[in-house]
Amino acid sequence: MPQFNFAENENKILKFWENNKTFEKSLKKKSPQGDFVFYDGPPFATGTPHYGNLVASLMKDIVPRYWTMKGYHVERKWGWDCHGLPVENIVEEEMKIKNKKQIEDLGVTKFNETCRSKVLVYAEEWRRIIHRFGRWVDMDNDYKTMDKNYMESIWWVFKELWDKGLIYESYKSMHVCPRCETTLSQHEVSEGYKDVEDISVIAKFELIDQPDVYMLSWTTTPWTLPGNVALAVGEKLRYVLVELESACQQGKREKFICVEDNLKNIFGNKKYKILKKIEPREIENKKYKPLFDYYLNKDIENKQNLYTIQLADFVTGEDGTGIVHIAPAFGEDDMRLGEEKQLPFIQHVQMDGRFTNDVVDFKGQEVKPKSDPTGTDKKILEFLRKKDLVFNEIPFVHSYSHCWRCDSPLLNYATNSLFVNVTKIKEDILETAKEINWIPKHIKVGRFGKWLEGARDWSISRQRFWGSVVPLWVCDKCGEKKVFGSIKELEKVCGEKVEDLHKHFTDKYTFKCEKCSGTMKRIPDVLDCWFESGSMPYAQMHYPFENKERFEKNFPAEFIAEGIDQTRAWFYYLHVLATALKKTNCFKNVVANGIVLAVDGKKMSKHLNNYPDPMGMMEKYGADAMRYYLASSAVMKAEDLNFSEKDLKEQYRFFFTLINVHTFYQMFRGDIKVDNVDKEKDVTHVLDKWIIAKLNLLVKNVTKRMDGYDLNAVREIPIFINDLSLWYIRRSRVRFKGGSGQNDKIKALKVLRRTLFHLSRVMAPFLPFLSEYIYQELDGKQESVHLQDWPLFNNDSIDEKLLSEMKTVRKICELGHNLRAQTKIKVRQPLSKLNISGIKVSDNLIELIKDELNIKEIEFTENLPQGDNWIIVKEGNIEIYLNTEITPALKEEGSCRELVRAVNSLRKKAKLTKEDLVNLYCSVVNESLEKMIYSKKEFLKSQTGSKDIIISEHQGKVLIQQKVSIDGIDIVLTLTQ
């Protein structure tokens, strides 16, 4: 029989579902429990799906299938992320655009329309792979974040926040990407950190009133030194005036001021002496000579405080020199101190990351080039070195933030932005988060909880082009502001029909200011794409313009799922906006998955070719194999998974076990009609009771785990299938063959059919193809297992005593097999007796041990047997003694079983069915063996499907012939018609 081809079978089932519109029917089936809402985070179609996407899709398929079977209506609408830097960067690369100015020269209209054309480039590939993976989702009636309706709901969200006083404009120090020329949010910055080697410098700032006395200041960003306006010292730190011994010997008069606590690190092996201690207030407001004199003659605000020493509470003495160089345009602490002390504000770098023309010696140069991040720092140091203003330079490795999309080093840069006032509602955010159930649970107070506790105000405006625009218009004369929350509101004031809400359309809409004669124009920024993502629950339904009652009835959602990285992204923004808008959490249950890595633990990379193609894996092993491998793994518990084809292949072996069980059932069912299943209470055979108890326990365990969103519940299935095959089927073979009577055979068939039927329903959410195949083969009343309800379990049928005793029986059998293996006595060879001490089982289970171990007598006793023929094995409180003596009678019986095995092996090779009767010819040269065949003839005929057994040379048409060895004696077996 050829091996079952799972991939081929799955493709047939896909056609069956498509032809019968099975998914659509599942959405229309009765849903007495009402709606079950889950939010599906939309992917970008700017690349093909990877294993991370498949993990997310799997979670979003298993859970909806499960709750649909439990009587809920679960809408599954696909969505596409369309806006933001991912799409813009693709267009920039194709059009060879290197900076923002080139986009402006090209024209926003052309750029944005090109972006629109690239958004769904890989949509069909996504459709093909998601379909093949077996995920049921409506991709025909999808939503897109670039749809006008979606974008209008985002306007509504913005205006709601505006009206609640939760949006403000401020000038703050933020991280910006010099290449993209836009700000980034707290989360975006956190995504791009990586360890890099940089250059730090201890620079010498000479005091004006004390020539040759230098303040030593350590900085890790030499490129900010031309923008220096002050030095800061800690008001509670201890400072000293130090002189180097080598300087004295060389006649130099230099002296240095630095913190006392870190002298060893500052001076290293250089010998020094402390001349005196200095209190911070002694040097407060002192002036020093700038390293760069570009701004000495410039007319700037607060110039009287330029190049002064100030006290600050953020300066520490643990690292560096205890003296911090202050550039208010390039750091949060610096900017705060600048405002507090009324320091000049010098922005010597443009937002594109290049020096302004004021920086004469370096004008136009990138301060942190992507190709050579330390290149400009080296030039700055060389410039200062020539002026003898460098005390020391130190290479060091640290974690530096990079743009999460273009990988450019970010700059800490003071600029203008719109913010959501998260800190204002932080207490509410923390309170509503208490209602969320996280899987795994530790994320609630861990990764997510800690992020909420440290949440800052959210910068939501971006200086880009392709995205939802900020719906804020400002008067060019009086500064009056107007925010629009709908298309109708804008149409009313501008007097035009609004067809599109993208920047190159909305920027054209202007109108007269109501307070003056000025013109209201939209501010040029677009919204952070995470603002769009956080608005998804409302925007996908065009709320509140449509579906208002339906949305409010089902908010918050029951379930969402994405990668663990989304705790600081999508999950976070959904939660912030829901709390701000509705004062509630946005979702009740969330599963966070880990990351799928290459087999060696490295990040999967097309360039490195270090992972197998997902589609190739599905066509090789089947989508269900992939689904089981992922669903059963630790990736479902927010842990990483090193994808291994070898592990996938190993783990789905139980699929073949199930197919074999099903084939066994079909073979022994034959033409018998097994329609109805017995009621559990009518079952009498101990094995039937046991497998029913195991089945009910399976349903109970999977139900409990799935109700708690534990998708590792799928691990229960192979355990049950192995029990079904290796114990129930194995110990019921005689019954299925009719050896215990036709009535008992039919009872066994009914129990097995019922077991497979319910098993297919339990498997359905996890393994939709294999469950469908088994169900269809059983001729279920519904056209698909996916239109069935979830099976219920009967606690009364879970016989704990029987389950416990059967577990003991199987342990006894396991130990007995170990003893046989130890003595190299095959199971086909009957043995006389097995003694068991330390445990006892019910009488109706003893026959199972006898049959399994091929033992004539079982005795439970505490008396140790005597004699040389006994061997013993112990485990825990169980002791088993096996009598290994083989009498002539036992020997003959063992030979008979060996012959049965050999003949049936021949029948299998000849591809005979159990209905094919043959003549068996035996060429025997051993008298005792010949005698055994004659004495056991009728038994041998019944066990080998033989019409007759003849000891002679063969006659008739030979079907198959082979020499075999029975107890070391060669015998030629021939099967003829």
Secondary structure, DSSP 8 states (H G I E B T S, - for coil): -----HHHHHHHHHHHHHHHTHHHHHHHS--TTEE--EE----BSSS---HHHHHHHHHHHHHHHHHHHTTEE---EEEEB--SHHHHHHHHHHTT--SHHHHHHH-HHHHHHHHHHHTTTTHHHHHHHHHHTT---EEEEEEETTSHHHHHHHHHHHHHHHHTT-EEEEEEEEEEETTTTEE--HHHHHHTEEEEEEEEEEEEEEBSSSTTEEEEEEES-GGGGGG--EEEEETT--EEEEEEHHHHHTT---EEEEEGGGHHHHHTT--EEEEEEE-HHHHTT-BB--SS-TTTTS--TTGGGTTEEEEESS--SSSTTSEEEE-GGG-HHHHHHHHHHT------B-TTSBB-TTSTTTTT-BSS-SS-TTHHHHHHHHHHHHTT-EEEEEEEEEEEEB-TTT--B-EEEEEEEEEE-TGGGHHHHHHHHTT-EEESTHHHHTHHHHHHHT---EE-EES-SSS-B--EEEETTT--EEE-SSHHHHHHHH-S-----SHHHHTT--EE-SSSS-EEEE-S-EE-HHHHHHTHHHHTTTTTTS-HHHHHHT-SEEEEEEEGGGGGTHHHHHHHHHHHHHSS-SEEEEEEE--EE-TTSS---TTTT-S--HHHHHHHH-HHHHHHHHHTSGGGGT--EE--HHHHHHHTHHHHHHHHHHHHHHHHHTT----S---GGG--SHHHHHHHHHHHHHHHHHHHHHHTT-GGGGGHHHHHHHHIIIIIIHHHHHHHTTTT-HHHHHHHHHHHHHHHHHHHHHHTTT-HHHHHHHHHHTT-SSS-GGGS------GGG--HHHHHHHHHHHHHHHHHHHHHHHHT--TTS-EEEEEEES----HHHHHHHHHHHTEEEEEE-SS---STTEEEEEETTEEEEEE----HHHHHHHHHHHHHHHHHHHHHHTT--TT--EEEEEE---HHHHHHHHHTHHHHHHHHTEEEEE-SS--S-EEEEEEEEETTEEEEEEEE-
